[in-house]
């Protein structure tokens, strides 16, 4: 966000509204003014400002009402929102934050206090937008790592228990209530479901640096899948309340995280469609590439996929025998190399282009 950001100032008191707008204009911002809540909604939907500074106590439609209405419209739901208020009761602050406010400024305030709050919020919004754009091609684990490094999240991994899991040891089971967010310090973990016939389908894979188990925590719902270590694995257990407090402490961070989860759900839906309609060769090719990405093997030029044929088959959604025949074909076509049970992708672009 640059200094030419547009900021909407909402206040029914002309003197206060004009003073705030003047401060922002002198600081290089483009200031818009609304004298009541109804006008604020109309201007916000029409102009889509970069940030809104709004008084709480206004006749007819107060600041809470303005925020509530703006969060309903797709074009305004993500605009950062700062309340300006003379109310100092903690319940008022909590109410606003629960509704989706990003910050508070308490009257009376100094010019520098206003400008600092505005600048901080605009910078954070720009950071989140940039990170969300990048997150379209990276895992949620990588996104959380970025947020951790930037200070948006403060999850001190050294402060929590590190548990050792041996190969095939369960991390959690379907139907259990979640108590932790998990961070993979080393090793690999698979998430999977069982169908009515007892056949296993691998829904996700997690490698070093990944977080998992966040969706059940947000939904406050029992696990709908199982998680199991694929080899000797170290996991950091972050308590549920710590993660939720960190995530929900900033509504912009929470919204961005939830948007990324929605993308992850869409990616899983696309994968199910591929399993249903793609040819076996294409499914195996896409499965190998997905495993390569999920386990962050692109960071190691000579890295090998070290999963059993059974687990790869369960991830691809085919019989192990069919997988083995297809891998043999890929090897003869020099698309992959095999070292025992380990696989190296030699020509990823050709794998992506398989049509049959």
C-alpha positions as CSV (number, residue, x, y, z in Angstrom):
1,X,0.0,0.0,0.0
2,X,1.4,3.4,-0.9
3,X,1.0,6.9,0.6
4,X,-1.8,7.5,-2.0
5,X,-4.0,5.0,-0.3
6,X,-7.7,6.1,0.0
7,X,-9.1,6.3,3.5
8,X,-12.8,6.8,4.3
9,X,-13.5,8.8,7.5
10,X,-16.9,8.2,9.1
11,X,-18.1,10.5,11.9
12,X,-21.3,12.5,12.5
13,X,-19.4,15.3,14.2
14,X,-18.3,17.7,11.4
15,X,-15.4,19.2,13.3
16,X,-13.9,15.8,14.2
17,X,-14.5,14.3,10.8
18,X,-12.9,17.2,9.0
19,X,-10.0,17.3,11.4
20,X,-9.2,13.6,10.9
21,X,-9.5,14.0,7.1
22,X,-7.2,16.9,7.2
23,X,-4.6,15.0,9.2
24,X,-4.7,12.2,6.7
25,X,-4.6,14.5,3.7
26,X,-1.5,16.3,5.0
27,X,0.1,12.9,5.5
28,X,-0.3,12.2,1.8
29,X,-3.5,10.0,1.9
30,X,-6.6,10.5,-0.2
31,X,-9.3,11.1,2.4
32,X,-13.1,10.6,1.8
33,X,-15.7,11.7,4.3
34,X,-19.1,10.3,5.3
35,X,-21.3,12.0,7.9
36,X,-23.4,9.0,8.8
37,X,-23.4,5.2,8.6
38,X,-25.7,5.0,5.6
39,X,-23.6,7.3,3.6
40,X,-20.5,5.4,4.7
41,X,-21.8,2.1,3.3
42,X,-22.7,3.8,-0.1
43,X,-19.3,5.4,-0.4
44,X,-17.4,2.2,0.6
45,X,-19.3,0.1,-1.9
46,X,-18.8,2.6,-4.7
47,X,-15.2,3.7,-4.0
48,X,-13.8,0.6,-2.2
49,X,-11.3,2.6,0.0
50,X,-8.1,0.9,1.2
51,X,-9.1,1.5,4.9
52,X,-12.0,2.9,6.9
53,X,-11.7,5.0,10.1
54,X,-15.2,5.0,11.7
55,X,-16.7,6.5,14.9
56,X,-18.8,4.1,17.0
57,X,-21.4,6.4,18.5
58,X,-23.6,7.8,15.6
59,X,-27.4,8.2,15.3
60,X,-29.5,5.8,13.3
61,X,-26.7,3.4,12.2
62,X,-23.7,3.3,14.5
63,X,-20.2,2.1,13.8
64,X,-21.1,-1.5,14.7
65,X,-23.9,-1.4,12.2
66,X,-21.6,0.0,9.5
67,X,-19.0,-2.8,10.1
68,X,-21.7,-5.4,10.2
69,X,-23.2,-4.3,6.8
70,X,-19.8,-3.9,5.1
71,X,-18.7,-7.4,6.1
72,X,-21.8,-8.7,4.1
73,X,-20.7,-7.4,0.7
74,X,-17.9,-9.2,-1.2
75,X,-16.5,-5.9,-2.5
76,X,-16.1,-4.5,1.1
77,X,-15.8,-7.5,3.4
78,X,-11.9,-7.4,3.4
79,X,-11.4,-3.6,3.8
80,X,-9.4,-2.9,7.0
81,X,-11.6,-1.2,9.6
82,X,-10.5,1.0,12.5
83,X,-12.9,2.2,15.2
84,X,-12.5,5.6,16.7
85,X,-14.3,5.8,20.0
86,X,-14.6,7.6,23.3
87,X,-15.8,4.3,24.9
88,X,-13.1,2.5,26.9
89,X,-15.0,-0.5,28.4
90,X,-13.3,-3.8,27.4
91,X,-16.7,-5.3,26.4
92,X,-17.0,-2.6,23.7
93,X,-13.5,-3.4,22.4
94,X,-14.3,-7.1,22.5
95,X,-17.6,-6.7,20.7
96,X,-16.0,-4.7,17.8
97,X,-13.1,-7.2,17.4
98,X,-15.5,-10.1,17.4
99,X,-17.5,-8.4,14.6
100,X,-14.3,-8.0,12.5
101,X,-12.7,-4.7,13.4
102,X,-9.0,-4.5,12.9
103,X,-8.0,-1.9,15.4
104,X,-9.2,0.8,17.9
105,X,-8.2,4.4,18.5
106,X,-9.6,5.9,21.7
107,X,-10.6,9.6,21.8
108,X,-8.9,12.0,22.5
109,X,-5.9,11.0,20.4
110,X,-2.7,12.6,19.0
111,X,-2.1,13.0,15.3
112,X,0.8,10.6,15.4
113,X,-1.3,8.0,17.1
114,X,-3.9,8.1,14.3
115,X,-1.2,8.1,11.6
116,X,0.7,5.2,13.2
117,X,-2.5,3.1,13.4
118,X,-3.3,3.8,9.8
119,X,0.2,3.1,8.5
120,X,0.5,-0.1,10.5
121,X,-2.8,-1.4,9.3
122,X,-2.1,-0.5,5.6
123,X,1.3,-2.2,5.8
124,X,-0.2,-5.3,7.4
125,X,-2.9,-5.5,4.7
126,X,-0.4,-5.2,1.9
127,X,1.8,-7.9,3.5
128,X,-1.2,-10.2,3.8
129,X,-2.3,-9.6,0.2
130,X,1.2,-10.3,-1.1
131,X,1.5,-13.4,1.0
132,X,-1.9,-14.7,0.0
133,X,-1.0,-14.2,-3.7
134,X,2.1,-16.3,-3.0
135,X,0.2,-18.8,-1.0
136,X,-1.7,-19.9,-4.2
137,X,1.4,-21.8,-5.2
138,X,2.6,-22.8,-1.7
139,X,1.4,-25.0,1.2
140,X,-0.4,-23.6,4.2
141,X,2.6,-24.8,6.2
142,X,4.9,-22.5,4.2
143,X,2.5,-19.7,4.6
144,X,2.4,-20.1,8.4
145,X,6.2,-20.3,8.4
146,X,6.3,-16.9,6.6
147,X,3.8,-15.4,9.0
148,X,5.9,-16.8,11.9
149,X,9.1,-15.2,10.5
150,X,7.3,-11.9,9.9
151,X,5.9,-11.7,13.4
152,X,2.2,-12.0,12.4
153,X,2.1,-15.2,14.3
154,X,4.1,-15.8,17.5
155,X,4.2,-19.6,17.9
156,X,7.4,-20.3,19.8
157,X,8.0,-23.9,18.7
158,X,10.8,-24.4,21.3
159,X,8.2,-23.8,24.1
160,X,6.1,-26.8,23.3
161,X,6.5,-30.6,23.6
162,X,8.3,-32.5,20.8
163,X,6.9,-36.1,20.4
164,X,8.7,-39.0,18.8
165,X,6.6,-41.2,16.5
166,X,7.9,-44.4,15.0
167,X,6.8,-45.6,11.5
168,X,3.1,-46.5,11.3
169,X,2.4,-45.0,14.7
170,X,-0.9,-43.1,14.9
171,X,-0.9,-39.4,15.5
172,X,-4.6,-39.1,15.9
173,X,-7.7,-41.2,15.0
174,X,-11.0,-40.3,13.3
175,X,-13.7,-39.3,15.8
176,X,-11.2,-38.0,18.4
177,X,-11.5,-34.4,19.5
178,X,-8.5,-32.2,18.5
179,X,-6.4,-30.6,21.2
180,X,-3.3,-29.6,19.2
181,X,-1.9,-28.1,16.1
182,X,0.9,-30.2,14.8
183,X,4.2,-29.1,13.3
184,X,6.4,-31.6,11.5
185,X,10.0,-31.0,12.8
186,X,11.3,-34.1,10.9
187,X,9.9,-37.1,9.1
188,X,6.7,-37.6,7.2
189,X,3.0,-38.0,8.1
190,X,0.0,-39.1,6.0
191,X,-3.6,-38.2,6.6
192,X,-6.1,-40.9,5.3
193,X,-9.6,-42.1,5.4
194,X,-11.1,-45.6,5.2
195,X,-14.0,-46.6,3.0
196,X,-16.8,-49.0,4.0
197,X,-14.8,-51.9,2.5
198,X,-11.8,-51.1,4.7
199,X,-9.7,-49.6,1.8
200,X,-7.4,-46.8,2.6
201,X,-7.3,-43.5,0.7
202,X,-4.5,-41.0,1.5
203,X,-6.0,-37.5,1.6
204,X,-2.8,-35.5,2.3
205,X,0.9,-35.8,3.0
206,X,3.0,-33.6,5.3
207,X,6.8,-33.2,5.5
208,X,9.3,-31.2,7.5
209,X,8.1,-27.7,8.0
210,X,4.4,-28.4,7.6
211,X,1.6,-27.7,10.0
212,X,-1.5,-29.9,10.1
213,X,-4.6,-30.5,12.1
214,X,-5.8,-26.8,11.8
215,X,-9.2,-27.4,10.2
216,X,-10.7,-29.5,13.0
217,X,-9.4,-26.9,15.5
218,X,-11.2,-24.0,13.7
219,X,-14.3,-26.1,13.2
220,X,-14.2,-27.3,16.8
221,X,-15.2,-30.7,15.4
222,X,-13.8,-34.2,15.8
223,X,-11.3,-35.5,13.3
224,X,-12.9,-36.9,10.1
225,X,-9.7,-38.7,9.1
226,X,-6.7,-40.4,10.6
227,X,-3.0,-39.3,10.7
228,X,-0.1,-41.7,10.9
229,X,3.7,-41.4,10.8
230,X,5.2,-42.7,7.5
231,X,8.7,-43.1,9.1
232,X,10.4,-42.0,12.3
233,X,9.0,-38.6,12.9
234,X,9.3,-35.6,15.3
235,X,6.1,-33.5,15.9
236,X,5.7,-30.3,17.9
237,X,2.4,-30.2,19.7
238,X,1.0,-26.6,19.9
239,X,-1.9,-26.4,22.2
240,X,-5.3,-25.6,20.6
241,X,-5.9,-22.5,22.7
242,X,-2.5,-21.0,21.8
243,X,-3.0,-21.4,18.1
244,X,-6.6,-20.1,18.1
245,X,-5.6,-17.1,20.2
246,X,-2.8,-16.2,17.9
247,X,-4.8,-16.7,14.7
248,X,-8.0,-14.9,15.9
249,X,-6.1,-12.1,17.6
250,X,-6.0,-10.3,14.2
251,X,-9.1,-10.5,12.1
252,X,-7.2,-9.8,8.8
253,X,-4.8,-12.7,9.5
254,X,-7.8,-15.0,10.3
255,X,-9.7,-14.0,7.2
256,X,-6.6,-14.6,5.0
257,X,-6.0,-18.0,6.6
258,X,-9.6,-19.0,6.1
259,X,-9.4,-17.9,2.4
260,X,-6.3,-20.2,2.0
261,X,-8.2,-23.1,3.6
262,X,-11.0,-22.6,1.1
263,X,-8.4,-22.8,-1.7
264,X,-7.1,-26.1,-0.1
265,X,-10.6,-27.5,-0.1
266,X,-11.0,-26.6,-3.8
267,X,-7.7,-28.3,-4.5
268,X,-8.9,-31.4,-2.8
269,X,-12.1,-31.3,-4.8
270,X,-10.2,-31.0,-8.0
271,X,-8.0,-33.9,-7.1
272,X,-11.1,-36.1,-6.4
273,X,-12.4,-35.2,-9.9
274,X,-9.0,-36.2,-11.4
275,X,-9.2,-39.5,-9.6
276,X,-12.7,-40.1,-10.9
277,X,-12.1,-39.1,-14.6
278,X,-8.4,-39.1,-15.5
279,X,-6.7,-42.0,-17.1
280,X,-4.4,-44.2,-14.9
281,X,-1.3,-42.8,-16.5
282,X,-2.3,-39.2,-15.8
283,X,-3.4,-40.0,-12.3
284,X,-0.1,-41.6,-11.5
285,X,1.8,-38.7,-13.1
286,X,-0.2,-36.1,-11.2
287,X,0.2,-38.2,-8.0
288,X,4.0,-38.3,-8.3
289,X,4.1,-34.6,-8.9
290,X,1.8,-33.8,-6.0
291,X,3.8,-36.0,-3.6
292,X,7.0,-34.3,-4.8
293,X,5.4,-30.9,-4.0
294,X,3.8,-31.8,-0.7
295,X,7.0,-33.2,0.7
296,X,9.0,-30.1,-0.5
297,X,11.4,-32.2,-2.6
298,X,11.8,-29.3,-5.0
299,X,14.1,-27.8,-2.4
300,X,16.5,-30.8,-2.9
301,X,17.5,-31.2,-6.6
302,X,18.4,-34.8,-6.2
303,X,15.7,-35.7,-3.8
304,X,13.9,-39.1,-4.1
305,X,10.3,-40.0,-3.3
306,X,10.6,-42.4,-0.5
307,X,7.1,-43.9,-0.1
308,X,6.1,-47.5,-0.3
309,X,4.3,-48.6,-3.5
310,X,1.2,-49.3,-1.4
311,X,1.1,-45.7,0.0
312,X,1.7,-44.2,-3.5
313,X,-1.2,-46.3,-4.8
314,X,-3.4,-45.2,-1.9
315,X,-2.6,-41.6,-2.7
316,X,-3.2,-42.0,-6.4
317,X,-6.4,-44.1,-5.9
318,X,-5.5,-47.3,-7.7
319,X,-4.4,-50.9,-7.1
320,X,-0.7,-51.4,-6.2
321,X,-0.3,-53.7,-9.2
322,X,-1.6,-51.1,-11.6
323,X,0.7,-48.5,-10.1
324,X,3.8,-50.8,-10.5
325,X,3.0,-51.4,-14.2
326,X,2.6,-47.7,-14.8
327,X,5.8,-46.8,-13.0
328,X,7.6,-49.4,-15.1
329,X,6.2,-47.7,-18.2
330,X,7.4,-44.3,-17.0
331,X,10.8,-45.7,-16.3
332,X,11.1,-47.1,-19.8
333,X,10.0,-43.7,-21.2
334,X,12.8,-42.1,-19.1
335,X,10.2,-39.9,-17.2
336,X,11.4,-41.3,-13.9
337,X,14.3,-43.2,-12.4
338,X,14.0,-45.8,-9.7
339,X,16.6,-46.8,-7.1
340,X,15.1,-49.7,-5.3
341,X,11.7,-48.5,-4.0
342,X,12.8,-44.9,-4.3
343,X,11.7,-42.7,-7.3
344,X,13.3,-39.6,-8.9
345,X,11.3,-37.5,-11.3
346,X,13.5,-36.9,-14.3
347,X,11.2,-35.0,-16.6
348,X,8.4,-33.2,-14.5
349,X,7.2,-31.1,-17.5
350,X,6.6,-34.2,-19.6
351,X,4.7,-35.8,-16.7
352,X,2.5,-32.8,-16.4
353,X,1.7,-32.9,-20.1
354,X,0.5,-36.6,-20.2
355,X,-2.9,-36.7,-21.8
356,X,-3.8,-40.4,-21.6
